[in-house]
């Protein structure tokens, strides 16, 4: 009887999600999520206990938008960094900006190189690269690594944001992001990341050269070389980090 209930639940929920034939990466992820929900629900039904409380199940949908840049237009004025922190933090503090230009001004995202060719930046080909959060698809590295589930999806644009009430300042998310896009506010001891400003990014508004744009989301994670190895998960021992 229990097996029959589980089978029926799985079939019903997978049919509801309409992903019986996952011919794409997105379809496969939706099928995986639907199956996980189905199995969890089936276990509850099989127990035959109406008093069992169902735990929350989060399915991370893609963000609705993402920031892109045209480095050939960037002049390194860093107004975007100021606009970001003034809007999100109420203070002018480029060091915690979610968009990062300063660190690429001299040598570019790959840092110093041997020989005369040093890549992008003032001491290379003068091309200034703006670093922005990629609003990663599932599985989101920073959210996966966070031991306190402090990185959540927030509407209206489904940005991955830091819930400061849950964040304990362990900085694991900083090590998890392959592009080193997490920031940390030392004054409050909390991590911070791009919120997309609820669909009206202030960095885009502040850019005097039009080098930044807010566009419908697409997966950019394969277009940029990682800045660091990153870390996709944490061990149970890290669950108690403070």
Secondary structure, DSSP 8 states (H G I E B T S, - for coil): -HHHHHHHHHHHHHHHHT-SS--SHHHHHHHHHHHHHHHHHHHHHHHT-TT------------SEEEEE-GGG-----HHHHHHHHHHTSS--GGG-SSB-GGGTTT-TT---SSS---SSTTTT-----B------SS-HHHHH-TT--EEEETTTTEEEE-TTT-----HHHHH-TT---EEETTTTEEE---GGGG--HHHHH-SS--EEEEE----TTTS--SS-------GGGGG--
